Amino acid sequence: MASAFDVIPSGTENHVITLTDGAAVRGRLVENGKPVENAEVGLIGRPRGGYGANLQLIGYPYEEIRIGTQPDGRFVITNVPVPADWYVYGKMGSLATRGCYWSCRVQHKARC
């Protein structure tokens, strides 16, 4: 079984890749005790990553995930790969008129 970040070469050989379920990041965005609806929330791997020389993995190569808040301010981002560190944050474009910006580091079984 390949680990989550193995580089698998192309060619005629078959490779088996086992996928596993991810975690869920849940939260509620409030301002002065009232829910903030229709705000955009982002999630990005920490450290951000990609591939370097010889396709060597650097950091976490996940793209940003975005989701909106519900009328009660809640949001759920599902199938988040673990174990990885993440930052969840309010997107400035949707919160700029409120004069706020927040972020929270997310770790396995962490709360903020």
C-alpha positions in Angstrom: 0.0 0.0 0.0 1.3 3.4 -1.0 1.5 6.1 1.7 -0.6 9.2 1.3 2.1 11.1 -0.6 4.1 8.5 -2.6 5.1 9.5 -6.2 3.9 6.7 -8.4 5.5 6.5 -11.8 3.5 6.1 -15.0 4.0 3.1 -17.2 2.5 -0.3 -17.8 2.6 -1.6 -14.2 -0.6 -1.4 -12.2 -0.6 0.3 -8.9 -3.1 -0.1 -6.0 -3.9 3.1 -4.2 -6.0 2.8 -1.0 -8.2 5.7 -0.2 -9.4 6.4 3.4 -12.1 8.6 4.8 -11.0 12.0 6.0 -12.0 14.0 9.0 -14.6 16.8 9.3 -13.8 20.4 10.3 -16.9 21.9 11.9 -17.4 25.4 13.2 -19.8 28.3 13.8 -19.0 31.9 12.8 -20.5 34.5 15.1 -20.2 38.2 15.6 -21.3 39.7 18.9 -23.0 36.4 19.7 -25.1 36.5 16.5 -24.5 34.0 13.6 -22.8 35.2 10.5 -24.5 33.8 7.4 -23.2 33.6 3.8 -19.6 34.2 4.9 -16.9 32.2 3.0 -14.6 30.0 5.1 -11.3 28.6 3.7 -9.2 25.6 4.7 -5.5 25.2 3.6 -2.8 22.7 4.5 0.0 23.9 6.8 2.7 24.2 5.6 1.4 24.8 2.1 3.2 22.7 -0.3 3.8 21.2 -3.7 6.5 19.3 -5.4 10.2 20.3 -5.6 13.1 18.8 -7.6 12.5 15.2 -8.7 8.9 15.4 -7.6 9.9 15.5 -4.0 6.9 16.4 -1.8 7.3 19.7 0.1 4.6 20.4 2.7 1.0 19.4 2.0 0.0 19.7 -1.7 -3.7 20.2 -1.0 -5.5 23.1 -2.7 -7.6 25.5 -0.7 -11.1 24.3 0.2 -13.8 26.9 0.4 -17.3 26.7 1.9 -20.1 29.1 2.9 -21.7 29.4 6.3 -25.4 28.5 6.8 -28.0 30.9 8.2 -27.0 29.8 11.7 -23.3 30.6 11.0 -22.3 26.9 11.0 -20.1 25.2 8.4 -18.8 21.7 7.9 -15.9 20.8 5.6 -15.8 17.0 5.1 -13.2 14.5 3.9 -10.3 16.5 5.2 -7.1 14.4 5.0 -5.5 13.4 8.3 -3.1 13.5 9.9 -2.2 16.9 8.5 -2.2 20.3 10.0 -4.6 22.8 8.6 -5.6 26.5 8.9 -9.3 27.4 8.8 -10.0 31.0 8.2 -12.6 33.6 7.2 -12.1 34.8 3.6 -11.5 38.5 3.6 -13.7 39.1 0.6 -16.8 38.0 2.5 -15.8 39.6 5.9 -14.2 42.8 4.8 -17.3 44.9 5.5 -17.3 43.6 9.1 -13.8 44.7 9.7 -12.6 41.4 10.9 -10.4 38.5 9.8 -9.7 35.3 11.8 -7.8 32.1 11.5 -7.4 29.0 13.5 -4.8 26.2 13.4 -6.6 22.8 13.1 -4.9 19.6 14.3 -6.2 16.1 14.8 -8.8 16.3 17.5 -8.2 20.0 18.0 -10.8 22.6 18.9 -10.5 26.4 18.6 
